[in-house]
Amino acid sequence: STKKVYDNPWITVSHRDVINPSGGKGIYGLVHFKNLAIGIVPLDKDYNTWLVGQYRYTLNEYSWEIPEGGGPLGTSPLESAQRELKEETGILANKWTKICDLHTSNSVTDEAGLVYVAQDLSFTEAEPEETEDLVIKKLPFSEAVDMVVKGEITDALAMIGILKTNLLIQRGVI
């Protein structure tokens, strides 16, 4: 059985009575996300990138991340990625490469995500949402990789995006 215990515009939390693999009774809590998690690794021709820094209420700490946000289900993920990149950084890109699909924490949530690399960049003004107080940092891409390795970037979408982009650069794909 399933019982909805919480609902807001972004998530629904449900309690489920289940039968476990051995046939016994069990419970499960599921967090359903109403948006697709979308991350973008912007790269210029000199292999610089941009990170977004912000305080994360859920962690009670500051976090460095790639530009990222939610794409409404049913909306083109690429359109959502383009919107998020411009909104958070003011960056526009002519070349977009989807580099991965992922599940953020599949033991408790059905949240799916994807990451793009954005290239052939141009720049305009950022348009952050009223709930966002962002710091934008331009740095060599290799420094972003170092930040992941040193544990200075812990956001899963950012870590996966940066490390996969690094692998694709090493292989000459990007």
Secondary structure, DSSP 8 states (H G I E B T S, - for coil): -EEEEEE-SSEEEEEEEEE-TTS-EEEEEEEEESEEEEEEEE--TT-EEEEEEEEETTTTEEEEE-SEEEEETTS-HHHHHHHHHHHHH-EEEEEEEEEEEEES-TTTB--EEEEEEEEEEEE------TT---EEEEEEHHHHHHHHHTTS---HHHHHHHHHHHHHHHTT--
